[in-house]
Amino acid sequence: MENQKNTDPLVRSASIASLLVASTLIVLKYYGWVATTSVSLLGSLADSLIDFLASVFVFIAISYSLLPADAKHRFGYGKSEGLAAFIQSLLIGISGIYVCFEAIKRLLNPSQISQPSIAIWIILISIALTITLVMYQKYVVKKSKSMAIESDQYHYLTDIFINLSVLFSIVITGWTRFVFIDALVGLLISGVVLYTSVTLLKKSFKILLDQEIQSDDRDRIKEIALDHPKVLGFHDLRTRDTGRKYIIQFHLELDPNMSLLESHEITDEVTDNVLKLYPDSELIIHTDPLGIDEVRDQFE
């Protein structure tokens, strides 16, 4: 994980790129839907509209998450990214229900789509733009670990699958008598969109409900602390993900005959070692004399 300040411009640029791509796709797909009356293309248009709204929330959330900590928000505003992912999941779910409703109506009253060649060109352009955006988002997520950009990336990955499904639907429905394929693909798209909604909802809850970070990271933090030659024990590790950084707290067991100054120096050294791997994290370390009898965390 790189230093947060170094990745802030990347995160902001990724959110702006998402807004630009989403607005471009809305214009293209609306024109395509008016020209073809394809319900699968309508489903893709509805998804792009939600993409745009979700990208607006992501942009706002990221703008907040980049604000420095203040007197009323000592841990910063990182959780706003989790809130953005939560709102995204609700909007995506609404679009999935809408597309499902429209697909059922078309299945009951099938009709031939018009000017399929226009729709094909629109979908091909949409796929190219979406793939380009996802590749850039993937790079930004790797550098910044931004929850908001990661959820947006996951959403646009789903869009690629949706656009490919629409392309298949238009090719079949536009030049054959199997007009019901358009409605079936619309139903398939609605299922994928609803699945994406539930997945993002779960991811947002991890941040909003202060779920512990991954067990691999917890084990690594413990190993770093115990690797210090003067640390004799380790317990009560508690962690949470704020969206942009980790909040980490634990107890170190040290020699009871050690001076307060030496104890402080060891704590600083352990802190520096942890921050090398998890920069920008907030660490709270409590030191205990080895062998002291105290209540331990029941989950450790």
C-alpha positions in Angstrom: 0.0 0.0 0.0 1.5 3.3 -1.1 1.4 6.5 0.9 -2.2 8.0 0.8 -1.1 11.5 -0.2 0.8 10.1 -3.2 -2.3 8.3 -4.5 -4.9 11.0 -3.8 -4.6 12.5 -7.4 -5.0 9.0 -8.9 -8.2 8.3 -6.9 -9.7 11.7 -7.8 -8.8 11.2 -11.5 -10.4 7.7 -11.6 -13.7 9.1 -10.2 -13.7 11.8 -12.8 -13.0 9.3 -15.6 -15.9 7.2 -14.3 -18.2 10.2 -14.6 -17.1 11.0 -18.1 -17.5 7.4 -19.4 -20.9 7.0 -17.7 -22.3 10.2 -19.2 -21.0 9.3 -22.7 -22.6 5.8 -22.5 -25.9 7.3 -21.5 -26.0 9.5 -24.6 -25.0 6.6 -26.9 -27.4 4.1 -25.5 -30.3 6.4 -25.3 -29.9 7.1 -29.0 -29.6 3.4 -29.6 -32.7 2.5 -27.7 -34.8 5.2 -29.5 -33.5 3.9 -32.8 -34.0 0.1 -32.1 -36.5 -0.3 -29.3 -34.4 -3.2 -28.0 -35.3 -4.0 -24.3 -31.8 -5.5 -23.7 -30.3 -2.2 -24.9 -32.8 -0.4 -22.6 -31.5 -2.6 -19.8 -28.0 -1.5 -20.6 -29.1 2.1 -20.7 -30.8 1.8 -17.3 -27.5 0.4 -16.0 -25.5 3.2 -17.4 -27.9 5.8 -15.8 -27.3 4.1 -12.4 -23.6 4.1 -13.2 -23.7 7.8 -13.6 -25.6 8.4 -10.4 -23.3 6.0 -8.6 -20.2 7.7 -10.0 -21.5 11.0 -8.7 -21.8 9.5 -5.2 -18.3 8.1 -5.6 -16.9 11.4 -6.6 -18.6 13.1 -3.6 -17.5 10.4 -1.2 -13.9 10.5 -2.5 -13.8 14.3 -2.1 -14.8 13.8 1.5 -12.5 10.9 2.1 -9.5 13.0 1.0 -10.2 15.6 3.6 -7.7 15.7 6.5 -8.8 14.7 10.0 -10.2 17.5 12.1 -11.3 18.1 15.7 -14.7 16.4 15.2 -13.4 13.6 12.9 -10.1 12.5 14.4 -9.9 9.4 12.2 -10.7 11.4 9.0 -13.5 10.8 6.6 -12.5 7.5 5.0 -15.8 5.8 5.9 -17.5 8.0 3.3 -16.2 5.5 0.7 -18.1 2.7 2.5 -21.2 4.9 2.5 -20.8 5.5 -1.3 -20.5 1.7 -1.9 -23.7 1.2 0.1 -25.6 3.8 -1.9 -24.2 2.3 -5.1 -25.6 -1.1 -4.1 -29.1 0.3 -3.6 -29.1 2.1 -6.9 -27.8 -0.9 -8.7 -30.6 -3.0 -7.1 -33.3 -0.5 -8.3 -32.0 -0.7 -11.9 -32.0 -4.5 -11.8 -35.6 -4.6 -10.7 -36.6 -2.1 -13.4 -34.9 -4.1 -16.2 -36.5 -7.3 -14.9 -39.9 -5.7 -15.1 -39.3 -4.4 -18.7 -37.9 -7.8 -19.8 -41.0 -9.6 -18.5 -43.3 -7.2 -20.4 -41.3 -7.8 -23.6 -41.4 -11.6 -23.1 -45.2 -11.4 -22.9 -45.4 -9.1 -25.9 -42.3 -9.9 -28.2 -41.5 -7.7 -31.1 -38.7 -7.3 -33.7 -36.0 -4.7 -33.0 -35.2 -2.1 -35.7 -31.9 -1.0 -37.1 -29.8 -3.6 -35.3 -26.6 -2.4 -37.0 -26.8 0.9 -35.1 -27.1 -0.9 -31.8 -24.2 -3.1 -32.6 -21.9 -0.1 -33.2 -23.1 1.5 -30.0 -22.4 -1.6 -27.9 -19.0 -2.1 -29.4 -18.0 1.5 -28.6 -19.4 1.0 -25.1 -17.4 -2.1 -24.5 -14.2 -0.4 -25.7 -14.8 2.6 -23.4 -15.7 0.4 -20.4 -12.6 -1.9 -20.8 -10.4 1.2 -20.9 -11.9 2.6 -17.7 -11.7 -0.7 -15.9 -8.0 -1.1 -16.7 -7.3 2.3 -15.3 -9.5 1.7 -12.2 -7.6 -1.6 -11.6 -4.3 0.3 -11.6 -5.7 3.0 -9.2 -7.1 0.3 -6.8 -3.7 -1.5 -6.8 -1.9 1.7 -5.8 -4.5 3.3 -3.4 -6.7 0.4 -2.1 -9.6 2.8 -2.5 -12.9 1.0 -1.5 -15.0 3.4 -3.6 -13.0 3.0 -6.8 -12.9 -0.8 -6.2 -16.7 -1.0 -6.0 -17.0 1.2 -9.1 -14.5 -1.0 -10.9 -16.5 -4.1 -9.9 -19.6 -2.5 -11.3 -18.0 -1.7 -14.6 -16.7 -5.2 -14.9 -20.3 -6.3 -14.7 -21.1 -3.8 -17.4 -18.7 -5.5 -19.8 -20.6 -8.8 -19.4 -23.9 -6.9 -19.8 -22.8 -5.3 -23.0 -21.5 -8.6 -24.4 -24.9 -10.1 -23.6 -26.7 -7.2 -25.3 -24.5 -7.6 -28.4 -25.4 -11.3 -28.6 -29.1 -10.4 -28.1 -29.1 -7.8 -30.9 -27.3 -10.1 -33.4 -29.8 -12.9 -32.8 -33.0 -10.7 -32.5 -32.1 -8.3 -35.3 -31.6 -10.9 -38.1 -33.7 -14.0 -37.0 -37.2 -14.7 -35.8 -36.1 -15.5 -32.3 -37.3 -12.2 -31.0 -37.8 -13.6 -27.5 -34.0 -13.7 -27.1 -34.0 -10.0 -26.5 -36.3 -10.4 -23.4 -34.4 -13.4 -22.1 -31.1 -11.5 -22.2 -32.8 -8.6 -20.4 -33.8 -11.0 -17.7 -30.3 -12.4 -17.5 -28.9 -8.8 -17.2 -31.3 -8.0 -14.4 -30.1 -11.1 -12.5 -26.5 -10.1 -12.9 -27.2 -6.6 -11.8 -29.1 -7.7 -8.7 -26.3 -10.1 -7.8 -23.8 -7.2 -8.1 -26.0 -5.1 -5.8 -25.9 -7.7 -3.1 -22.2 -8.2 -3.4 -21.5 -4.5 -3.1 -23.9 -4.2 -0.2 -21.9 -6.9 1.7 -18.6 -5.1 1.0 -20.0 -1.7 2.2 -21.2 -3.3 5.5 -17.6 -4.4 6.2 -16.6 -0.8 6.5 -19.7 0.7 7.9 -20.0 -2.0 10.7 -16.2 -1.9 11.5 -15.5 -5.5 10.5 -12.0 -6.8 11.2 -9.5 -6.7 8.4 -8.5 -9.9 6.6 -6.9 -12.6 8.8 -3.8 -12.6 6.6 -3.2 -8.9 7.4 -3.9 -9.5 11.1 -1.4 -12.4 11.2 1.2 -10.2 9.5 0.8 -7.4 12.0 1.2 -9.8 14.8 4.4 -11.3 13.2 5.9 -7.8 12.8 5.3 -6.9 16.5 6.7 -10.2 17.8 9.7 -9.9 15.5 11.1 -7.2 17.7 13.7 -8.8 19.9 12.5 -7.1 23.1 8.8 -7.8 22.6 7.9 -10.8 24.8 4.2 -11.2 24.1 1.3 -9.8 22.0 -2.5 -9.8 22.6 -5.8 -8.0 22.1 -5.4 -7.2 18.5 -8.3 -5.1 17.2 -8.6 -3.7 13.7 -11.0 -2.0 11.3 -11.0 -0.7 7.8 -12.1 3.0 7.3 -12.1 2.8 3.5 -8.8 4.5 2.9 -6.7 3.2 5.9 -6.6 0.7 8.8 -7.2 1.5 12.4 -5.0 -1.0 14.4 -4.7 -1.4 18.2 -3.0 -4.1 20.3 -1.1 -4.8 23.5 2.7 -5.5 23.7 4.1 -7.5 26.7 7.5 -6.2 27.7 10.1 -6.9 30.5 8.5 -5.6 33.8 11.9 -4.2 34.9 12.2 -2.1 31.7 12.2 1.7 32.1 9.3 3.8 30.8 11.7 5.4 28.3 12.9 2.1 26.8 9.2 0.9 26.6 8.4 4.0 24.7 11.3 3.5 22.3 10.2 -0.1 21.6 6.6 1.0 20.9 7.9 3.6 18.4 10.0 1.0 16.7 7.1 -1.5 16.4 4.9 1.3 15.1 7.5 2.2 12.4 7.8 -1.4 11.3 4.0 -1.8 11.0 3.7 1.5 9.1 6.3 0.3 6.5 3.8 -2.3 5.4 0.6 -0.4 6.2 1.3 3.3 5.7 -1.2 5.9 6.8 -2.7 3.5 9.3 -3.7 4.7 12.8 -1.9 2.6 15.5 -2.8 2.5 19.2 -0.3 0.4 21.2 -0.6 -0.4 24.9 2.3 -1.9 26.7 1.9 -4.4 29.6 4.5 -5.9 32.0 5.0 -9.6 31.1 3.1 -11.9 33.4 0.5 -9.3 34.7 -2.9 -10.8 35.3 -5.6 -8.9 33.3 -8.7 -9.6 31.3 -7.9 -10.5 27.7 -10.0 -10.0 24.6 -12.4 -13.0 24.5 -12.1 -13.2 20.7 -8.3 -13.5 20.6 
